[in-house]
């Protein structure tokens, strides 16, 4: 079985090498990280979660987004400029924004000042300012499912890898993201010391959460569509949080080899499957959706994620996943 998994991983690596070699020359000119953006004026974390302070914060960060939109437009990046114009709408609420290197953004859905429950969405690969809509849509639907006294934070706080790339097969980007995620959770805990905080981690974002997990002060870590978290089991995460895992029956991630192959120059793969019995997570029913369907309106996965964030038990997954 181990030999079979190693062979599968080698085939995956070879496919990634080929896809990267073909795709890189074609997409280089349009890489999201190549779009210029100014240094944001808003650097320090927010100081208070009272309404007046948050309104001022959102307005200041909006200025950073507008500045980035104008620079993108001046350099002829019309798609990026259009995305940023939408993000700068007066009703949007961003705690931070940096348009450089593909973009970083932390957006709030709901009333952060009044919220008693907070869900932080950590996205997977191919998530950047130019493709922000999928993350935003999931955050909106989760907020609707949670109801009053809850807020959702879409945390695009790291440089996520392209899905078809060698970077998506290692934990290097996840380690960078984990450091930023730990810092953000500390800031959020200082802002909302009595709120219940849950991390909802999708795809490669679950690798980020796994690397950030040790000692992280959150109630739940929810892994969805996870290729693994570089840990053999829940105990290896060294977290006091409840660890949950769900996988849709049509999610292609089920075909990813669950092995961690250490080579002299890098470690490839992410280890054990979080929905496997040996991993020890609390497995919940995620329905029949695919890799991008976990936040589909009315889906079992969305309903169960909302229940977890609210501190309630979800429906259990059927055995045999």
C-alpha positions as CSV (number, residue, x, y, z in Angstrom):
1,X,0.0,0.0,0.0
2,X,2.8,2.4,0.9
3,X,4.6,1.6,-2.4
4,X,1.3,2.3,-4.3
5,X,0.9,5.6,-2.6
6,X,4.5,6.6,-3.3
7,X,3.9,5.8,-7.0
8,X,0.7,7.8,-7.1
9,X,2.5,10.8,-5.5
10,X,5.3,10.6,-8.0
11,X,2.8,10.6,-10.8
12,X,1.1,13.7,-9.2
13,X,4.5,15.4,-8.9
14,X,5.3,14.6,-12.6
15,X,1.9,16.0,-13.7
16,X,2.5,19.2,-11.7
17,X,6.0,19.6,-13.3
18,X,4.5,19.3,-16.8
19,X,1.5,21.5,-16.1
20,X,3.7,24.2,-14.5
21,X,6.2,24.0,-17.5
22,X,3.3,24.5,-19.9
23,X,1.3,27.0,-18.0
24,X,4.0,29.3,-16.7
25,X,5.1,30.9,-20.0
26,X,1.5,31.5,-21.0
27,X,0.3,33.1,-17.8
28,X,3.5,35.0,-16.8
29,X,2.3,38.3,-18.1
30,X,-1.0,38.1,-16.4
31,X,0.1,36.7,-13.0
32,X,-1.8,38.3,-10.2
33,X,1.4,39.0,-8.3
34,X,2.7,41.0,-11.2
35,X,0.1,43.8,-10.8
36,X,1.6,46.8,-9.1
37,X,0.1,48.2,-6.0
38,X,1.1,50.9,-3.4
39,X,2.2,50.2,0.1
40,X,-1.0,50.4,2.2
41,X,-1.3,53.3,4.6
42,X,-3.2,51.1,7.1
43,X,-0.6,48.8,8.8
44,X,-1.3,48.6,12.5
45,X,-4.0,46.2,13.7
46,X,-7.4,47.6,14.7
47,X,-7.5,48.9,18.2
48,X,-11.1,48.4,19.3
49,X,-14.2,46.6,18.2
50,X,-16.7,49.3,19.0
51,X,-18.9,50.7,16.2
52,X,-17.3,54.1,15.9
53,X,-13.7,52.6,15.7
54,X,-14.7,50.0,13.2
55,X,-16.5,52.5,10.9
56,X,-13.3,54.6,11.0
57,X,-11.2,51.5,10.3
58,X,-13.3,50.4,7.3
59,X,-13.1,53.9,5.8
60,X,-9.3,54.1,6.2
61,X,-8.8,50.6,4.6
62,X,-11.2,51.7,1.8
63,X,-8.7,54.4,1.0
64,X,-6.0,51.7,0.6
65,X,-8.2,49.8,-1.9
66,X,-9.0,53.0,-3.9
67,X,-5.3,53.8,-4.1
68,X,-4.6,50.2,-5.4
69,X,-7.4,50.5,-7.9
70,X,-6.0,53.7,-9.3
71,X,-2.5,52.3,-9.7
72,X,-3.9,49.1,-11.4
73,X,-5.9,51.3,-13.8
74,X,-2.8,53.5,-14.6
75,X,-0.8,50.4,-15.5
76,X,-3.6,49.0,-17.8
77,X,-4.7,46.2,-15.5
78,X,-8.4,46.7,-16.1
79,X,-9.7,43.4,-14.6
80,X,-7.8,44.1,-11.3
81,X,-9.1,47.7,-11.3
82,X,-12.7,46.5,-11.7
83,X,-12.3,44.0,-8.9
84,X,-10.9,46.7,-6.6
85,X,-13.7,49.2,-7.5
86,X,-16.2,46.6,-6.3
87,X,-14.2,46.0,-3.1
88,X,-14.2,49.7,-2.4
89,X,-18.0,50.0,-2.3
90,X,-19.2,51.9,0.7
91,X,-21.1,48.9,2.2
92,X,-18.0,46.7,2.2
93,X,-16.1,46.2,5.5
94,X,-12.4,45.5,5.3
95,X,-10.1,45.3,8.4
96,X,-7.0,45.3,6.2
97,X,-5.9,45.3,2.5
98,X,-2.7,45.1,0.6
99,X,-2.8,44.8,-3.1
100,X,0.8,43.7,-3.6
101,X,2.0,40.2,-4.5
102,X,-1.5,39.0,-5.6
103,X,-3.3,40.8,-2.8
104,X,-4.1,40.3,0.9
105,X,-7.6,41.2,2.2
106,X,-9.5,40.6,5.5
107,X,-13.2,41.3,5.0
108,X,-15.9,41.3,7.7
109,X,-19.5,40.0,7.0
110,X,-21.9,41.0,9.7
111,X,-21.6,43.3,12.8
112,X,-18.2,42.6,14.3
113,X,-18.9,44.8,17.3
114,X,-22.0,42.9,18.3
115,X,-20.9,39.4,17.2
116,X,-20.6,36.6,19.8
117,X,-19.5,34.0,17.4
118,X,-16.8,34.5,14.7
119,X,-16.0,32.2,11.8
120,X,-12.6,32.9,10.1
121,X,-12.6,31.5,6.5
122,X,-9.1,30.4,5.4
123,X,-9.1,29.8,1.6
124,X,-7.1,27.4,-0.5
125,X,-5.1,27.7,-3.7
126,X,-5.8,30.1,-6.5
127,X,-7.3,32.6,-4.1
128,X,-6.2,36.2,-4.8
129,X,-7.8,39.6,-5.5
130,X,-8.5,38.7,-9.1
131,X,-10.5,35.6,-8.0
132,X,-11.9,36.9,-4.8
133,X,-15.6,36.2,-5.6
134,X,-15.6,32.6,-4.6
135,X,-14.3,33.4,-1.1
136,X,-16.7,36.3,-0.8
137,X,-19.6,34.2,-1.9
138,X,-18.8,31.5,0.7
139,X,-18.5,34.0,3.5
140,X,-21.8,35.6,2.6
141,X,-23.7,32.3,2.6
142,X,-22.1,31.2,5.8
143,X,-23.1,34.5,7.5
144,X,-26.6,34.1,6.3
145,X,-26.7,30.5,7.7
146,X,-25.3,31.7,11.1
147,X,-27.9,34.4,11.7
148,X,-27.8,37.1,14.4
149,X,-24.9,37.7,16.8
150,X,-22.4,36.1,14.4
151,X,-19.9,37.5,12.0
152,X,-17.8,35.8,9.3
153,X,-14.3,37.0,8.4
154,X,-12.9,36.2,4.9
155,X,-9.2,35.9,5.7
156,X,-7.0,36.2,2.5
157,X,-3.9,36.8,4.6
158,X,-1.3,34.8,2.6
159,X,0.0,34.2,-0.9
160,X,-1.9,31.1,-1.8
161,X,-0.3,28.8,-4.4
162,X,-1.7,28.0,-7.8
163,X,-3.6,24.7,-7.6
164,X,-1.5,23.3,-10.5
165,X,2.0,24.1,-9.2
166,X,4.8,22.6,-7.2
167,X,4.1,25.1,-4.5
168,X,0.7,23.4,-4.0
169,X,2.4,20.2,-3.1
170,X,4.6,21.5,-0.3
171,X,3.9,23.3,3.0
172,X,6.1,26.3,2.3
173,X,3.3,28.7,1.5
174,X,1.3,27.3,4.4
175,X,4.1,28.0,6.8
176,X,4.1,31.7,5.7
177,X,0.4,31.8,6.0
178,X,0.4,30.1,9.4
179,X,2.5,32.8,10.9
180,X,0.2,35.5,9.6
181,X,-2.9,33.5,10.7
182,X,-1.5,33.2,14.3
183,X,-0.9,36.9,14.4
184,X,-4.4,37.6,13.1
185,X,-6.1,35.3,15.7
186,X,-4.2,37.1,18.4
187,X,-5.4,40.4,17.2
188,X,-9.0,39.1,16.9
189,X,-8.9,37.7,20.4
190,X,-7.7,41.0,21.7
191,X,-10.5,42.8,19.9
192,X,-13.2,40.2,20.9
193,X,-11.9,38.5,24.1
194,X,-15.2,36.7,24.9
195,X,-16.3,35.8,21.4
196,X,-16.3,32.1,20.2
197,X,-13.8,31.9,17.3
198,X,-13.8,29.1,14.8
199,X,-11.4,28.5,11.9
200,X,-13.0,27.1,8.7
201,X,-10.2,25.9,6.5
202,X,-10.7,24.9,2.8
203,X,-8.4,22.8,0.7
204,X,-4.8,24.2,0.9
205,X,-6.1,26.5,3.6
206,X,-6.4,23.5,5.8
207,X,-2.6,23.0,5.5
208,X,-2.3,26.6,6.7
209,X,-4.5,25.9,9.7
210,X,-2.7,22.7,10.5
211,X,0.6,24.5,10.6
212,X,-0.9,27.3,12.7
213,X,-2.8,25.0,15.1
214,X,-0.4,24.4,18.0
215,X,-1.6,26.5,20.9
216,X,-4.0,28.5,18.8
217,X,-6.7,30.1,20.9
218,X,-9.8,29.0,19.0
219,X,-12.8,26.8,19.8
220,X,-12.9,24.9,16.5
221,X,-10.8,24.0,13.5
222,X,-13.0,22.9,10.7
223,X,-11.2,21.1,7.8
224,X,-13.1,20.9,4.5
225,X,-11.8,19.4,1.2
226,X,-8.5,18.9,2.9
227,X,-5.5,17.2,1.2
228,X,-4.0,16.7,4.7
229,X,-2.5,19.0,7.3
230,X,1.1,17.5,7.6
231,X,0.1,15.8,10.8
232,X,-0.5,12.1,11.4
233,X,-3.4,12.6,13.7
234,X,-5.2,15.2,15.8
235,X,-2.8,14.8,18.7
236,X,0.1,15.9,16.5
237,X,-1.7,19.2,15.9
238,X,-1.2,20.1,19.6
239,X,-4.3,22.2,19.8
240,X,-7.0,22.5,22.5
241,X,-9.5,23.2,19.7
242,X,-12.1,20.7,18.6
243,X,-11.0,19.5,15.2
244,X,-13.7,18.7,12.6
245,X,-13.4,17.3,9.1
246,X,-15.7,16.9,6.2
247,X,-15.4,15.9,2.5
248,X,-18.0,16.0,-0.2
249,X,-18.5,12.7,-2.1
250,X,-17.6,14.3,-5.4
251,X,-14.5,16.2,-4.2
252,X,-11.5,15.5,-6.4
253,X,-9.3,15.8,-3.3
254,X,-10.2,12.3,-2.4
255,X,-7.8,11.2,-5.1
256,X,-4.8,13.0,-3.7
257,X,-2.3,10.5,-2.2
258,X,-2.3,10.9,1.6
259,X,1.4,10.6,2.1
260,X,4.3,12.9,3.1
261,X,7.4,12.2,1.0
262,X,10.6,13.8,2.3
263,X,13.2,14.4,-0.4
264,X,16.6,16.1,0.1
265,X,15.3,19.4,-1.3
266,X,11.7,19.5,-0.1
267,X,8.9,17.5,1.5
268,X,5.9,16.8,-0.8
269,X,2.4,15.8,0.2
270,X,0.4,16.5,3.4
271,X,0.1,13.2,5.2
272,X,-3.0,11.5,6.7
273,X,-6.5,12.1,5.4
274,X,-8.4,14.2,8.0
275,X,-11.6,12.3,7.5
276,X,-10.0,8.9,8.1
277,X,-10.7,7.1,11.3
278,X,-7.1,6.9,12.3
279,X,-6.7,10.7,12.1
280,X,-9.2,11.2,14.9
281,X,-11.1,14.3,13.8
282,X,-14.8,14.6,14.4
283,X,-16.1,13.8,11.0
284,X,-19.4,15.5,9.8
285,X,-21.6,15.0,6.8
286,X,-20.6,17.2,3.9
287,X,-23.1,16.0,1.3
288,X,-22.5,15.1,-2.3
289,X,-20.8,18.3,-3.5
290,X,-17.5,18.9,-5.2
291,X,-14.4,20.7,-4.1
292,X,-15.9,24.2,-4.5
293,X,-19.4,23.3,-3.1
294,X,-19.0,23.4,0.7
295,X,-20.7,26.7,1.0
296,X,-23.5,26.1,-1.5
297,X,-26.8,27.4,-0.2
298,X,-28.8,24.8,1.8
299,X,-26.1,22.2,1.4
300,X,-25.4,19.7,4.2
301,X,-21.9,21.0,4.5
302,X,-23.0,24.6,5.0
303,X,-25.6,23.6,7.5
304,X,-23.2,21.5,9.5
305,X,-20.4,24.1,9.4
306,X,-22.9,26.7,10.7
307,X,-23.9,24.3,13.5
308,X,-20.2,23.8,14.5
309,X,-19.5,27.6,14.5
310,X,-22.6,28.1,16.8
311,X,-21.3,25.4,19.2
312,X,-23.9,22.8,18.3
313,X,-23.3,19.2,17.1
314,X,-23.5,18.6,13.3
315,X,-24.9,15.6,11.6
316,X,-22.4,12.8,11.5
317,X,-20.9,11.6,8.2
318,X,-21.8,8.1,7.1
319,X,-19.1,5.6,7.7
320,X,-16.5,4.5,5.1
321,X,-15.3,7.9,4.0
